[in-house]
Amino acid sequence: MPRNKTAKRLTKRAAAPTSLANAQKMEKDFIDVPAKLASQLTKEINSLKQKEAKLKAALNKAKAQTKASEGKIKKASKANKSATGKKQLAVAKKTHANKLKIENGLNNQLDETSNLLNTILSKQAKFIMIGKLLNQFEKEWSKGAKKSKTAKASVKKTTKKKKVTAKEQSPTEAMDTPANEVRHDEVTEITS
């Protein structure tokens, strides 16, 4: 029977450290969150940079196509005298307008992508800084906790010594204080 009771005590004692372990795990997760978010933003930044490079390449291609369509418009305007020349000019102007729309759309997408990239870069810098500050705070906190533990231990030792010396004195000895031990900063009542 006593063995069963000791086993129960062990299980009860084991329950307390798990709650402490959960709190420590949550604290560690909290400290790790900015680093995780920064790494996730790094992935997004890389994908946005790839998208930006593709948009720049597509924009350069669209610019080349608009220049080519402008050349076709010039050729068609020279051959404007015939009916087929007029049709070629109308088709060239229509394709040129389509190429300009595509180019403007690519410019807008590129601007949006670069703005989003700048925003994400600033957020990433913010998360990195938050992570550094949390780590610095944790180090300072642990140093302060160590100092406070040592200070509390020394205070406890000195208070125990004072209590022992006060108990050792008799009440008459405590009342008979020499004149040089009287403190002048305390308010004392003088009777005559």
C-alpha positions in Angstrom: 0.0 0.0 0.0 2.6 2.6 0.8 4.1 2.1 -2.6 0.8 3.2 -4.3 0.7 6.3 -2.2 4.3 7.3 -3.2 3.4 6.7 -6.8 0.4 9.0 -6.5 2.6 11.7 -4.9 5.0 11.5 -7.7 2.3 12.0 -10.3 0.9 15.0 -8.4 4.4 16.5 -8.2 4.9 15.9 -11.9 1.8 17.9 -12.8 3.2 21.2 -11.5 6.4 21.2 -13.7 4.2 20.5 -16.8 2.4 23.8 -16.3 5.7 25.5 -15.8 7.0 23.8 -18.9 3.9 25.0 -20.8 4.5 28.6 -19.7 8.2 28.4 -20.7 7.2 26.9 -24.1 4.7 29.7 -24.7 7.3 32.3 -23.7 9.8 30.7 -26.1 7.2 30.6 -28.9 6.4 34.3 -28.2 10.1 35.2 -28.5 10.5 33.1 -31.7 7.4 34.7 -33.4 9.2 37.7 -34.9 11.9 35.6 -36.4 9.4 33.2 -37.9 7.4 36.2 -39.4 10.6 37.7 -40.7 11.6 34.4 -42.4 8.1 34.1 -43.9 8.3 37.7 -45.2 11.7 36.8 -46.7 10.0 34.1 -48.8 7.4 36.6 -49.9 10.1 39.2 -50.8 11.9 36.6 -52.9 8.7 35.8 -54.8 7.9 39.5 -55.3 11.4 40.1 -56.6 10.9 37.3 -59.1 7.6 38.8 -60.1 9.2 42.2 -60.4 11.9 40.8 -62.7 9.3 39.1 -64.9 7.3 42.3 -65.1 10.3 44.3 -66.1 11.1 41.8 -68.8 7.5 41.8 -70.1 7.5 45.6 -70.0 10.7 45.8 -72.1 9.1 43.4 -74.5 5.9 45.5 -74.6 7.9 48.7 -75.3 9.7 47.0 -78.2 6.4 45.9 -79.6 4.9 49.4 -79.3 8.0 50.8 -81.1 7.4 48.2 -83.8 3.7 49.1 -84.1 4.7 52.8 -84.4 6.9 51.8 -87.3 4.0 50.0 -88.9 1.8 53.1 -88.5 4.4 55.2 -90.2 4.7 52.7 -93.1 0.9 52.5 -93.4 0.5 56.3 -93.3 2.9 56.6 -96.3 0.8 54.0 -98.2 -2.4 55.8 -97.2 -3.5 56.5 -100.8 -5.0 53.2 -101.6 -8.0 51.4 -99.9 -5.7 48.6 -98.6 -3.3 51.2 -97.3 -6.2 52.8 -95.3 -7.1 49.4 -93.9 -3.5 48.7 -92.9 -3.3 52.1 -91.2 -6.5 51.4 -89.2 -5.3 47.9 -88.2 -1.8 49.4 -87.3 -3.5 52.1 -85.1 -5.7 49.5 -83.4 -2.8 47.2 -82.6 -0.7 50.2 -81.4 -3.6 51.2 -79.1 -3.7 47.6 -77.7 0.1 47.5 -77.2 -0.1 50.9 -75.3 -2.9 49.5 -73.0 -0.7 46.4 -72.3 2.3 48.5 -71.6 0.3 50.8 -69.3 -1.1 47.7 -67.5 2.4 46.3 -67.0 3.6 49.7 -65.7 0.8 49.7 -63.2 1.5 46.1 -62.1 5.2 46.9 -61.8 4.5 50.0 -59.6 2.1 48.0 -57.4 4.6 45.2 -57.0 7.5 47.6 -56.1 5.3 49.4 -53.6 4.3 46.1 -52.0 7.9 45.0 -52.0 8.9 48.2 -50.2 6.1 47.7 -47.7 7.1 44.1 -47.0 10.7 45.1 -46.6 9.9 47.6 -44.0 7.7 45.1 -42.1 10.5 42.6 -42.3 12.9 45.1 -40.8 10.4 45.9 -38.1 10.0 42.2 -37.2 13.8 41.7 -37.1 14.1 44.7 -34.8 11.4 43.4 -32.5 13.1 40.0 -32.4 16.4 41.7 -31.4 14.7 43.8 -28.8 12.9 40.8 -27.3 16.2 38.9 -27.1 17.9 41.9 -25.5 15.0 42.3 -23.0 15.2 38.6 -22.1 19.0 38.8 -21.4 18.5 41.9 -19.3 15.6 40.4 -17.5 17.6 37.2 -16.7 20.5 39.4 -15.4 18.1 41.4 -13.3 16.4 38.2 -11.9 19.8 36.8 -10.9 20.7 40.1 -9.2 17.4 40.2 -7.4 17.8 36.6 -6.2 21.2 37.3 -4.8 19.9 40.6 -3.2 17.0 38.8 -1.7 19.2 36.1 -0.3 21.5 38.6 1.3 18.6 40.6 2.7 17.1 37.4 4.2 20.5 36.6 5.9 20.8 40.1 7.4 17.2 40.2 8.6 17.6 36.8 10.3 20.7 38.0 12.0 18.9 41.1 13.2 16.0 39.1 14.6 18.4 36.8 16.5 20.2 39.7 18.1 17.0 41.4 19.1 15.7 38.2 20.7 18.9 37.7 22.6 18.7 41.2 24.3 16.6 41.4 27.4 14.0 44.2 27.6 16.0 46.1 30.2 19.1 46.1 28.0 17.1 47.5 25.1 15.9 50.4 27.3 19.4 51.2 28.7 21.0 52.8 25.7 24.0 54.9 26.2 23.7 58.6 25.4 26.0 58.5 22.5 23.7 55.9 20.8 20.7 58.3 20.9 19.8 59.3 17.4 19.3 63.0 16.9 17.2 62.7 13.7 14.4 61.0 15.6 11.8 63.0 17.4 12.2 62.3 21.1 10.1 63.5 24.0 11.9 65.1 26.9 10.3 65.0 30.3 11.5 67.2 33.1 
